Amino acid sequence: MVQRRDTAQQRAIRDALKSSGRPLSVDEIHRLATEDVPSLGVRTVYRVVDRLLEEGEIASVAVPRQPDRYELASVAKKHHHHFHCDRCDRVFDVQGCPGGLNRMLPEGFTLAGHELTLWGTCPDCA
């Protein structure tokens, strides 16, 4: 196994994801991480995010009609859904699940999983 160097840039990106409490876009990660490492470039954020995805430390969050967001894998492994504010473009975790989705399936279909993204306006934008 290759031992990778843990750089200040990587730590700042991890800290941004850990402290945010919600899924972040690359631009949001960049904005938060540059508070710790002002010289951090967006291309570096993309490279580190790709590596963290590959290593399973973070997971992507698909948002309809938007670029993916990213959250810690430890958060992603717990079943939850997301809310996308269409004013400020932030994404938030939503706890709970409507359940009972098997009732919606056509006859003979088998449900393997689901993803649910709600959208509207967050309290800060309301």
C-alpha positions as CSV (number, residue, x, y, z in Angstrom):
1,M,0.0,0.0,0.0
2,V,1.3,3.4,-0.9
3,Q,1.6,5.8,2.0
4,R,0.5,9.3,1.0
5,R,1.7,12.5,2.4
6,D,-0.9,14.4,4.4
7,T,-0.6,18.0,3.3
8,A,-2.0,21.2,4.7
9,Q,-4.3,21.4,1.7
10,Q,-5.6,17.9,2.3
11,R,-6.2,18.6,6.0
12,A,-8.0,21.9,5.1
13,I,-10.3,20.1,2.7
14,R,-11.1,17.3,5.2
15,D,-11.7,19.9,7.9
16,A,-14.1,21.8,5.6
17,L,-16.1,18.6,5.0
18,K,-16.1,17.6,8.7
19,S,-17.0,21.0,10.1
20,S,-19.8,21.9,7.5
21,G,-22.4,19.5,8.8
22,R,-23.8,19.2,5.3
23,P,-22.8,18.1,1.8
24,L,-20.6,20.6,0.0
25,S,-19.9,21.6,-3.6
26,V,-16.3,21.9,-4.8
27,D,-16.7,25.7,-4.7
28,E,-17.9,25.5,-1.1
29,I,-15.1,23.2,-0.1
30,H,-12.6,25.6,-1.8
31,R,-14.1,28.7,0.0
32,L,-14.0,27.0,3.4
33,A,-10.5,25.4,3.0
34,T,-8.9,28.7,1.8
35,E,-9.6,30.1,5.3
36,D,-6.9,27.7,6.5
37,V,-4.8,27.6,3.3
38,P,-5.2,30.9,1.4
39,S,-3.1,29.7,-1.6
40,L,-5.3,26.6,-2.2
41,G,-6.3,26.3,-5.8
42,V,-9.6,24.9,-7.1
43,R,-7.8,22.3,-9.2
44,T,-6.1,21.0,-6.1
45,V,-9.5,20.7,-4.4
46,Y,-10.8,18.7,-7.4
47,R,-7.7,16.4,-7.2
48,V,-8.0,15.8,-3.5
49,V,-11.8,15.3,-3.7
50,D,-11.2,12.7,-6.5
51,R,-8.6,10.9,-4.3
52,L,-10.8,10.9,-1.2
53,L,-13.7,9.5,-3.3
54,E,-11.4,6.8,-4.7
55,E,-10.2,5.9,-1.2
56,G,-13.7,5.8,0.2
57,E,-13.2,8.6,2.7
58,I,-16.0,10.7,1.2
59,A,-19.1,10.0,-0.9
60,S,-20.8,12.0,-3.7
61,V,-24.3,13.3,-3.3
62,A,-26.2,13.6,-6.5
63,V,-28.4,16.6,-6.8
64,P,-30.7,16.8,-9.8
65,R,-29.6,19.3,-12.4
66,Q,-26.7,20.4,-10.3
67,P,-23.0,19.3,-9.8
68,D,-22.4,16.6,-7.2
69,R,-21.9,17.6,-3.6
70,Y,-19.6,15.7,-1.2
71,E,-20.0,14.4,2.3
72,L,-18.0,12.2,4.7
73,A,-18.5,8.5,4.0
74,S,-19.4,8.0,7.6
75,V,-22.4,10.3,7.1
76,A,-23.3,8.7,3.7
77,K,-23.4,5.2,5.1
78,K,-26.4,6.1,7.3
79,H,-29.6,6.2,5.3
80,H,-30.8,9.7,4.8
81,H,-32.0,12.1,2.2
82,H,-31.2,15.7,1.1
83,F,-32.8,19.1,0.7
84,H,-31.5,21.5,-2.0
85,C,-32.2,25.2,-1.5
86,D,-32.9,26.6,-4.9
87,R,-32.1,30.2,-3.8
88,C,-28.7,29.8,-2.1
89,D,-27.8,26.4,-3.8
90,R,-26.8,24.8,-0.5
91,V,-27.7,21.1,0.2
92,F,-28.7,19.9,3.7
93,D,-29.1,16.4,5.2
94,V,-32.7,15.4,5.9
95,Q,-33.2,12.7,8.5
96,G,-36.0,10.2,8.2
97,C,-37.5,8.4,5.2
98,P,-41.0,8.3,3.9
99,G,-40.8,4.4,3.6
100,G,-43.5,2.3,2.0
101,L,-42.1,2.9,-1.5
102,N,-42.8,-0.7,-2.5
103,R,-46.5,0.2,-2.7
104,M,-45.7,2.6,-5.6
105,L,-44.1,-0.1,-7.7
106,P,-45.8,-1.6,-10.7
107,E,-46.7,-5.3,-10.3
108,G,-43.7,-7.6,-10.5
109,F,-41.1,-4.9,-9.8
110,T,-38.6,-5.2,-7.0
111,L,-37.2,-2.2,-5.2
112,A,-33.4,-2.3,-4.7
113,G,-33.0,1.2,-3.2
114,H,-33.9,4.9,-3.6
115,E,-32.6,8.4,-3.4
116,L,-34.7,11.3,-2.5
117,T,-33.9,15.0,-2.9
118,L,-36.4,17.6,-1.7
119,W,-36.0,21.2,-2.9
120,G,-37.4,24.6,-2.0
121,T,-36.2,27.4,0.2
122,C,-34.0,27.0,3.4
123,P,-34.8,29.1,6.5
124,D,-31.9,31.5,5.8
125,C,-33.4,32.3,2.4
126,A,-37.1,32.3,3.3
